[in-house]
Each structure stands twice: as structure tokens, then as C-alpha cells.
Amino acid sequence: MMTSKEIMEVFRETNVLREGHFKLTSGRHSRQYLQCAQVLQYPRFTESLCQELARRFKGEEIDVVIAPAIGGIIIAYEVAKVLGTRSVFAERGEDGKMTIRRGFTIEDDENVLVVEDVITTGGSVNEVIQLVRERGGNVRGVGVFVDRSGGRIHFGVKTEALLSMEIQSYEPEECPLCKEGVPVYKPGSRKF
Ligand SMILES: [Zn+2]
């Protein structure tokens, strides 16, 4: 079992959560920057986090773990390894719709756990839940590494997040860090 302090340490050490002064893609500024994929570079950390996530669904008799591609694929695989189940993923087709392809199936009455790296609005997870139900699967839960809504999103099933937080952001004119003259970094730029 991992405590929330231990989970936070992993997220900080692997640069999932960075502190500083950032320009977000929206143009707004913030003190924190979240890039969930960073932790997936490190199999050992990923394994620990997935063991913790899997532990929270041990009693649900899960048959298959499914994730929306790309962010959730590794997590689904690792969680399924712990639970001893299959692991599949859904992906967006050329029409932009989430689909289950590659011969992956959800059988009638299978117990399904949906996992994802990060949820902001919950859109992709909701689409996957819909796909599972159309195939007769029972969605027994949703497990995510990070809930960026700070717990505001509800899927109507048991939901577990290793980290739940809202990142506060400011219009550049109102940014306290700009007022202090702290240099701003744009994640993804060469400078960063
Ligand atoms: Zn600023």
C-alpha cells in the first residue's frame, strides 16, 4: 500500500508535477505543471503506482482492464498484471470516434475496470464506459493516476484517483508570478 505522501513523492521525482512559473497551452499562467506521461518512462515507479491502483479494485472480480489509448495503455497492462486479467485498449478512429479494434473483445457480462492516466473532463473515459456497456460488460470501476478536476467528475461507478487536484491558473495580466518578475517557461519549448 502507498500513502498519498509516497504517491506525491513519486509524481514529483518523476516530473509529473513540476513547480515553477508556466505558460499553459491555454495561454494562462500557473505555478504548477502536470505531465502524467513522465512517470511512464520509469517501469519501476509505474509498477508501484499500478499496484496501488489495482489494490483498490481487488474485491471487484475484474475480468478485463480497458483504457483509452494512448495514455492509459501501459497503466491498463500493469494493473491487469496485478489483477491477473486481460488488458485491452480503445482508440480513436479516423472519424474521431472511440472504438475497440484489433480483435479485442469485451464479452457479455464481463466485469470491466476502466483506467486512464489523467482525467480533465472525463470525456474519453465516458466514451470507453459506453463502449463496454454496448458490449454487455459491467463497468465495475474507474481508476486513474490523476484527476485534474479535483474530484468534480463523476462516472456513476466506483472511482479511484491516486492524485486529485485542480491546478490554479491566471490570466497573464493577473499572474502573481509575473508581478514578482519570475521568468515564465512554456512547457514543450526548447528553453524548457
Ligand atoms: Zn505569469
py3Dmol code that shows the C-alpha trace and the ligand (Angstrom):
import py3Dmol

protein = """\
ATOM      1  CA  MET A   1       0.000   0.000   0.000  1.00  0.00           C
ATOM      2  CA  MET A   2       1.231   3.518  -0.850  1.00  0.00           C
ATOM      3  CA  THR A   3       0.314   6.544   1.240  1.00  0.00           C
ATOM      4  CA  SER A   4      -0.757   9.738  -0.522  1.00  0.00           C
ATOM      5  CA  LYS A   5       2.569  11.248   0.586  1.00  0.00           C
ATOM      6  CA  GLU A   6       4.503   8.437  -1.120  1.00  0.00           C
ATOM      7  CA  ILE A   7       2.404   8.806  -4.266  1.00  0.00           C
ATOM      8  CA  MET A   8       3.085  12.553  -4.325  1.00  0.00           C
ATOM      9  CA  GLU A   9       6.837  11.910  -3.915  1.00  0.00           C
ATOM     10  CA  VAL A  10       6.817   9.646  -6.989  1.00  0.00           C
ATOM     11  CA  PHE A  11       4.931  12.260  -9.023  1.00  0.00           C
ATOM     12  CA  ARG A  12       7.393  14.967  -8.004  1.00  0.00           C
ATOM     13  CA  GLU A  13      10.522  12.854  -8.517  1.00  0.00           C
ATOM     14  CA  THR A  14       9.462  11.796 -11.992  1.00  0.00           C
ATOM     15  CA  ASN A  15       8.456  15.336 -13.030  1.00  0.00           C
ATOM     16  CA  VAL A  16       4.773  14.516 -13.396  1.00  0.00           C
ATOM     17  CA  LEU A  17       4.191  17.509 -11.177  1.00  0.00           C
ATOM     18  CA  ARG A  18       6.515  20.491 -11.565  1.00  0.00           C
ATOM     19  CA  GLU A  19       6.571  23.676  -9.530  1.00  0.00           C
ATOM     20  CA  GLY A  20       7.591  26.999 -11.036  1.00  0.00           C
ATOM     21  CA  HIS A  21       6.023  29.510 -13.406  1.00  0.00           C
ATOM     22  CA  PHE A  22       4.461  28.072 -16.516  1.00  0.00           C
ATOM     23  CA  LYS A  23       2.628  29.239 -19.583  1.00  0.00           C
ATOM     24  CA  LEU A  24      -0.075  26.676 -20.351  1.00  0.00           C
ATOM     25  CA  THR A  25      -1.358  25.845 -23.834  1.00  0.00           C
ATOM     26  CA  SER A  26      -4.453  27.911 -22.982  1.00  0.00           C
ATOM     27  CA  GLY A  27      -2.178  30.946 -22.625  1.00  0.00           C
ATOM     28  CA  ARG A  28      -2.860  31.165 -18.904  1.00  0.00           C
ATOM     29  CA  HIS A  29      -0.075  31.074 -16.316  1.00  0.00           C
ATOM     30  CA  SER A  30       0.290  28.737 -13.337  1.00  0.00           C
ATOM     31  CA  ARG A  31       2.625  27.706 -10.522  1.00  0.00           C
ATOM     32  CA  GLN A  32       2.264  24.035 -11.333  1.00  0.00           C
ATOM     33  CA  TYR A  33       2.569  21.945 -14.439  1.00  0.00           C
ATOM     34  CA  LEU A  34       1.314  18.404 -14.816  1.00  0.00           C
ATOM     35  CA  GLN A  35       2.589  15.901 -17.393  1.00  0.00           C
ATOM     36  CA  CYS A  36       1.341  12.470 -16.424  1.00  0.00           C
ATOM     37  CA  ALA A  37       3.268  10.588 -19.144  1.00  0.00           C
ATOM     38  CA  GLN A  38       6.548  11.457 -17.412  1.00  0.00           C
ATOM     39  CA  VAL A  39       6.165   8.698 -14.836  1.00  0.00           C
ATOM     40  CA  LEU A  40       5.548   6.083 -17.544  1.00  0.00           C
ATOM     41  CA  GLN A  41       9.235   6.397 -18.507  1.00  0.00           C
ATOM     42  CA  TYR A  42      10.096   4.529 -15.325  1.00  0.00           C
ATOM     43  CA  PRO A  43       8.761   0.965 -15.213  1.00  0.00           C
ATOM     44  CA  ARG A  44       9.520   0.568 -11.520  1.00  0.00           C
ATOM     45  CA  PHE A  45       7.558   3.665 -10.491  1.00  0.00           C
ATOM     46  CA  THR A  46       4.768   2.828 -12.932  1.00  0.00           C
ATOM     47  CA  GLU A  47       4.571  -0.668 -11.475  1.00  0.00           C
ATOM     48  CA  SER A  48       4.284   0.663  -7.905  1.00  0.00           C
ATOM     49  CA  LEU A  49       1.528   3.108  -8.822  1.00  0.00           C
ATOM     50  CA  CYS A  50      -0.375   0.421 -10.746  1.00  0.00           C
ATOM     51  CA  GLN A  51      -0.081  -1.998  -7.827  1.00  0.00           C
ATOM     52  CA  GLU A  52      -1.677   0.652  -5.626  1.00  0.00           C
ATOM     53  CA  LEU A  53      -4.433   1.329  -8.172  1.00  0.00           C
ATOM     54  CA  ALA A  54      -5.098  -2.412  -8.616  1.00  0.00           C
ATOM     55  CA  ARG A  55      -5.233  -2.919  -4.834  1.00  0.00           C
ATOM     56  CA  ARG A  56      -8.216  -0.571  -4.670  1.00  0.00           C
ATOM     57  CA  PHE A  57     -10.228  -2.826  -7.014  1.00  0.00           C
ATOM     58  CA  LYS A  58      -9.176  -6.231  -5.636  1.00  0.00           C
ATOM     59  CA  GLY A  59     -12.680  -7.096  -4.465  1.00  0.00           C
ATOM     60  CA  GLU A  60     -14.430  -6.273  -7.743  1.00  0.00           C
ATOM     61  CA  GLU A  61     -13.743  -9.600  -9.534  1.00  0.00           C
ATOM     62  CA  ILE A  62     -12.417  -7.816 -12.595  1.00  0.00           C
ATOM     63  CA  ASP A  63     -12.147  -9.879 -15.816  1.00  0.00           C
ATOM     64  CA  VAL A  64     -10.612  -7.274 -18.091  1.00  0.00           C
ATOM     65  CA  VAL A  65      -8.952  -3.869 -17.780  1.00  0.00           C
ATOM     66  CA  ILE A  66      -9.521  -1.370 -20.586  1.00  0.00           C
ATOM     67  CA  ALA A  67      -8.032   2.060 -21.261  1.00  0.00           C
ATOM     68  CA  PRO A  68      -8.405   4.753 -23.881  1.00  0.00           C
ATOM     69  CA  ALA A  69      -5.220   4.984 -25.983  1.00  0.00           C
ATOM     70  CA  ILE A  70      -2.524   6.256 -25.660  1.00  0.00           C
ATOM     71  CA  GLY A  71      -2.095   7.453 -22.108  1.00  0.00           C
ATOM     72  CA  GLY A  72      -3.851   4.563 -20.416  1.00  0.00           C
ATOM     73  CA  ILE A  73      -2.387   1.588 -22.315  1.00  0.00           C
ATOM     74  CA  ILE A  74       0.637   0.993 -20.084  1.00  0.00           C
ATOM     75  CA  ILE A  75      -1.478   1.515 -16.969  1.00  0.00           C
ATOM     76  CA  ALA A  76      -4.097  -0.997 -18.152  1.00  0.00           C
ATOM     77  CA  TYR A  77      -1.341  -3.530 -18.841  1.00  0.00           C
ATOM     78  CA  GLU A  78       0.300  -3.125 -15.425  1.00  0.00           C
ATOM     79  CA  VAL A  79      -2.974  -3.107 -13.493  1.00  0.00           C
ATOM     80  CA  ALA A  80      -4.118  -6.227 -15.375  1.00  0.00           C
ATOM     81  CA  LYS A  81      -0.830  -7.919 -14.492  1.00  0.00           C
ATOM     82  CA  VAL A  82      -1.520  -7.377 -10.788  1.00  0.00           C
ATOM     83  CA  LEU A  83      -5.182  -8.440 -11.036  1.00  0.00           C
ATOM     84  CA  GLY A  84      -4.381 -11.431 -13.274  1.00  0.00           C
ATOM     85  CA  THR A  85      -6.781 -10.302 -16.015  1.00  0.00           C
ATOM     86  CA  ARG A  86      -6.717  -9.383 -19.708  1.00  0.00           C
ATOM     87  CA  SER A  87      -5.738  -5.906 -20.784  1.00  0.00           C
ATOM     88  CA  VAL A  88      -7.170  -4.174 -23.861  1.00  0.00           C
ATOM     89  CA  PHE A  89      -7.469  -0.646 -25.160  1.00  0.00           C
ATOM     90  CA  ALA A  90      -9.852   1.530 -27.133  1.00  0.00           C
ATOM     91  CA  GLU A  91      -8.649   4.108 -29.629  1.00  0.00           C
ATOM     92  CA  ARG A  92      -9.952   6.938 -31.754  1.00  0.00           C
ATOM     93  CA  GLY A  93     -10.697   6.070 -35.370  1.00  0.00           C
ATOM     94  CA  GLU A  94     -10.189   8.452 -38.283  1.00  0.00           C
ATOM     95  CA  ASP A  95     -13.712   9.769 -37.685  1.00  0.00           C
ATOM     96  CA  GLY A  96     -12.665  10.798 -34.161  1.00  0.00           C
ATOM     97  CA  LYS A  97     -14.912   8.219 -32.509  1.00  0.00           C
ATOM     98  CA  MET A  98     -13.605   5.916 -29.782  1.00  0.00           C
ATOM     99  CA  THR A  99     -13.640   2.294 -30.946  1.00  0.00           C
ATOM    100  CA  ILE A 100     -12.458  -1.137 -29.838  1.00  0.00           C
ATOM    101  CA  ARG A 101     -10.422  -2.621 -32.695  1.00  0.00           C
ATOM    102  CA  ARG A 102      -7.609  -5.146 -33.283  1.00  0.00           C
ATOM    103  CA  GLY A 103      -9.837  -8.092 -32.402  1.00  0.00           C
ATOM    104  CA  PHE A 104     -10.114  -7.007 -28.761  1.00  0.00           C
ATOM    105  CA  THR A 105     -13.424  -8.013 -27.225  1.00  0.00           C
ATOM    106  CA  ILE A 106     -15.500  -7.373 -24.135  1.00  0.00           C
ATOM    107  CA  GLU A 107     -17.651 -10.423 -23.559  1.00  0.00           C
ATOM    108  CA  ASP A 108     -21.218 -10.323 -22.320  1.00  0.00           C
ATOM    109  CA  ASP A 109     -21.331  -9.982 -18.504  1.00  0.00           C
ATOM    110  CA  GLU A 110     -17.580  -9.495 -18.063  1.00  0.00           C
ATOM    111  CA  ASN A 111     -16.531  -7.273 -15.153  1.00  0.00           C
ATOM    112  CA  VAL A 112     -14.524  -4.388 -16.517  1.00  0.00           C
ATOM    113  CA  LEU A 113     -12.205  -1.840 -14.941  1.00  0.00           C
ATOM    114  CA  VAL A 114     -11.545   1.337 -16.945  1.00  0.00           C
ATOM    115  CA  VAL A 115      -8.194   3.041 -16.320  1.00  0.00           C
ATOM    116  CA  GLU A 116      -6.615   6.250 -17.589  1.00  0.00           C
ATOM    117  CA  ASP A 117      -3.530   8.324 -16.838  1.00  0.00           C
ATOM    118  CA  VAL A 118      -5.231  11.676 -16.351  1.00  0.00           C
ATOM    119  CA  ILE A 119      -8.812  12.901 -16.482  1.00  0.00           C
ATOM    120  CA  THR A 120      -9.735  16.531 -17.011  1.00  0.00           C
ATOM    121  CA  THR A 121     -13.329  16.418 -18.266  1.00  0.00           C
ATOM    122  CA  GLY A 122     -13.674  12.625 -18.280  1.00  0.00           C
ATOM    123  CA  GLY A 123     -14.690  12.588 -21.955  1.00  0.00           C
ATOM    124  CA  SER A 124     -12.550   9.661 -23.141  1.00  0.00           C
ATOM    125  CA  VAL A 125     -13.351   7.565 -20.080  1.00  0.00           C
ATOM    126  CA  ASN A 126     -17.074   8.160 -20.603  1.00  0.00           C
ATOM    127  CA  GLU A 127     -16.770   7.034 -24.229  1.00  0.00           C
ATOM    128  CA  VAL A 128     -14.987   3.845 -23.135  1.00  0.00           C
ATOM    129  CA  ILE A 129     -17.646   3.171 -20.472  1.00  0.00           C
ATOM    130  CA  GLN A 130     -20.269   3.477 -23.223  1.00  0.00           C
ATOM    131  CA  LEU A 131     -18.385   1.025 -25.494  1.00  0.00           C
ATOM    132  CA  VAL A 132     -18.095  -1.518 -22.677  1.00  0.00           C
ATOM    133  CA  ARG A 133     -21.809  -1.298 -21.865  1.00  0.00           C
ATOM    134  CA  GLU A 134     -22.813  -1.632 -25.529  1.00  0.00           C
ATOM    135  CA  ARG A 135     -20.988  -4.982 -25.474  1.00  0.00           C
ATOM    136  CA  GLY A 136     -22.747  -6.164 -22.325  1.00  0.00           C
ATOM    137  CA  GLY A 137     -19.817  -5.612 -19.983  1.00  0.00           C
ATOM    138  CA  ASN A 138     -20.273  -4.499 -16.369  1.00  0.00           C
ATOM    139  CA  VAL A 139     -18.213  -1.408 -15.587  1.00  0.00           C
ATOM    140  CA  ARG A 140     -17.054  -2.096 -12.017  1.00  0.00           C
ATOM    141  CA  GLY A 141     -14.915   0.985 -11.644  1.00  0.00           C
ATOM    142  CA  VAL A 142     -12.681   3.717 -12.989  1.00  0.00           C
ATOM    143  CA  GLY A 143      -9.077   4.059 -11.834  1.00  0.00           C
ATOM    144  CA  VAL A 144      -6.864   6.997 -12.777  1.00  0.00           C
ATOM    145  CA  PHE A 145      -3.424   8.257 -11.851  1.00  0.00           C
ATOM    146  CA  VAL A 146      -4.501  11.915 -11.734  1.00  0.00           C
ATOM    147  CA  ASP A 147      -7.915  13.547 -11.510  1.00  0.00           C
ATOM    148  CA  ARG A 148      -7.368  17.124 -12.633  1.00  0.00           C
ATOM    149  CA  SER A 149     -10.944  18.068 -11.818  1.00  0.00           C
ATOM    150  CA  GLY A 150     -10.187  17.750  -8.120  1.00  0.00           C
ATOM    151  CA  GLY A 151     -12.991  15.211  -7.688  1.00  0.00           C
ATOM    152  CA  ARG A 152     -15.708  17.080  -9.591  1.00  0.00           C
ATOM    153  CA  ILE A 153     -16.138  14.408 -12.274  1.00  0.00           C
ATOM    154  CA  HIS A 154     -18.461  11.527 -11.508  1.00  0.00           C
ATOM    155  CA  PHE A 155     -18.859   8.444 -13.685  1.00  0.00           C
ATOM    156  CA  GLY A 156     -21.604   6.801 -11.607  1.00  0.00           C
ATOM    157  CA  VAL A 157     -19.288   3.911 -10.656  1.00  0.00           C
ATOM    158  CA  LYS A 158     -16.571   3.446  -8.039  1.00  0.00           C
ATOM    159  CA  THR A 159     -13.790   5.842  -8.984  1.00  0.00           C
ATOM    160  CA  GLU A 160     -10.272   5.941  -7.557  1.00  0.00           C
ATOM    161  CA  ALA A 161      -7.593   8.548  -8.284  1.00  0.00           C
ATOM    162  CA  LEU A 162      -4.039   8.325  -6.948  1.00  0.00           C
ATOM    163  CA  LEU A 163      -3.887  12.101  -7.020  1.00  0.00           C
ATOM    164  CA  SER A 164      -6.796  14.534  -7.179  1.00  0.00           C
ATOM    165  CA  MET A 165      -6.035  18.190  -7.706  1.00  0.00           C
ATOM    166  CA  GLU A 166      -7.003  21.332  -9.551  1.00  0.00           C
ATOM    167  CA  ILE A 167      -4.237  23.459 -10.987  1.00  0.00           C
ATOM    168  CA  GLN A 168      -4.899  27.114 -10.356  1.00  0.00           C
ATOM    169  CA  SER A 169      -4.146  29.339 -13.333  1.00  0.00           C
ATOM    170  CA  TYR A 170      -4.207  33.074 -14.017  1.00  0.00           C
ATOM    171  CA  GLU A 171      -4.607  35.420 -16.938  1.00  0.00           C
ATOM    172  CA  PRO A 172      -1.076  36.753 -17.613  1.00  0.00           C
ATOM    173  CA  GLU A 173      -2.124  40.298 -16.534  1.00  0.00           C
ATOM    174  CA  GLU A 174      -3.258  38.941 -13.168  1.00  0.00           C
ATOM    175  CA  CYS A 175      -0.418  36.444 -12.633  1.00  0.00           C
ATOM    176  CA  PRO A 176       1.297  36.971  -9.237  1.00  0.00           C
ATOM    177  CA  LEU A 177       4.500  35.339 -10.513  1.00  0.00           C
ATOM    178  CA  CYS A 178       4.727  37.763 -13.443  1.00  0.00           C
ATOM    179  CA  LYS A 179       4.318  40.614 -10.947  1.00  0.00           C
ATOM    180  CA  GLU A 180       7.268  39.207  -8.968  1.00  0.00           C
ATOM    181  CA  GLY A 181       9.299  39.088 -12.186  1.00  0.00           C
ATOM    182  CA  VAL A 182       9.768  35.300 -12.152  1.00  0.00           C
ATOM    183  CA  PRO A 183      10.738  34.075 -15.664  1.00  0.00           C
ATOM    184  CA  VAL A 184       7.939  32.102 -17.325  1.00  0.00           C
ATOM    185  CA  TYR A 185       8.513  28.766 -19.055  1.00  0.00           C
ATOM    186  CA  LYS A 186       6.431  27.348 -21.825  1.00  0.00           C
ATOM    187  CA  PRO A 187       6.446  23.550 -21.467  1.00  0.00           C
ATOM    188  CA  GLY A 188       7.464  21.846 -24.678  1.00  0.00           C
ATOM    189  CA  SER A 189       9.531  24.782 -25.921  1.00  0.00           C
ATOM    190  CA  ARG A 190      13.291  24.313 -26.439  1.00  0.00           C
ATOM    191  CA  LYS A 191      14.033  26.547 -23.486  1.00  0.00           C
ATOM    192  CA  PHE A 192      12.124  24.193 -21.243  1.00  0.00           C
TER     193      PHE A 192
END
"""
ligand_1 = """\
1
ZN
Zn 2.898 34.620 -15.073
"""
view = py3Dmol.view(width=600, height=400)
view.addModel(protein, "pdb")
view.setStyle({"model": 0}, {"cartoon": {"style": "trace"}})
view.addModel(ligand_1, "xyz")
view.setStyle({"model": 1}, {"stick": {}})
view.zoomTo()
view.show()
